[in-house]
């Protein structure tokens, strides 16, 4: 009987306590807002937050360093063009056709490269005539390059006439090496190194 009385008193005390808490009034306290002083977003999704990313706009899948800059590999190559002409002629000998096509392929590979075609002449004839002849030789090579769908704004010409002789001698062999068109092109290409992960697949 005593145990039932003690249990009844305990239940009554608990009910009174709960009802008392339910009736208590508290002032509403607004949740404080964090003062974020750094941009913690990652707009280019390279794994480096904006606040620390000094190379925004990194290409997707690129491997990046701690500053968010993509890792690139550079490739550089160069190619020379040397075409000889007959006496008092600016017609291209067919033997040099493959050399011009190879140069066109080079320019297609290195899209940022441009070329200056330089024409020359031997000392036979007047200075004025040789200057014009050297320009015509450079022009013919340019037109041949453009026939391979190379953009015209990437190909410039200049004629030097007989002002820059390869050989100063007066023999036929020296005149032959001075009747020429030359050009040297340096191509530079950069590729972004892509990040490898378990979802990366190789092209077959």
C-alpha positions, 0 to 999 in steps of 0.5 A: 500500500505504501509503494502505491502511495509513493508512486502516486506522489511521484507521478503527481510531482512529475505532472506538476513540474511538466505543466509548470515548464510549459507555462514558462515564458521566454524572450525570443533570441534571434539566431546570430549570422556568421560574418563570412569574410572570405569567398568560400565558393568554388566557381570554376569547380577546380577544388580551390575556393575563390578566396584562394584561387588566383587563376579563375576559369580553370578548364574543366578536368584540368590538374591544378596546383595549390593556387588553382592554376592549371598545369600545362605542358609546352611544345615548341618546334621550328621549321625552315623553308628554302626554295630556289628559282631559275634565272629571271624567274619566279615560277616555283619548281615542282621539286619544292612543292612538297616542302611548301605543303609540309610548311602548310601542315606545320602552320595548321598544327601550330595555329598561333604561328605566323610566317614571313616569306622573304624573297631574294635575287642575285646580282644579275640585273638592276637593283630595281628589277631585282627588288621587284623580282624578289617580291614576286618570288615571295608572292608566289610562295605565299599564294601556294601556301594559301591554297592549302587553306592557310589564313592570309593574315598569317602569311606576310611577304618581303622582298630584299632584292640583291641586298642580302646575298648569300654569296658575293661571288659572280659565278653561276653557282653563287647566282643560283643560291642567291635566287631564293625564298626563305622562311623560318617559323617557330610554333608553340603549343600549350596543352592543359594536363587533365586530372586522372581519377577513378572515373576517367576513361581512355579513348579507344 
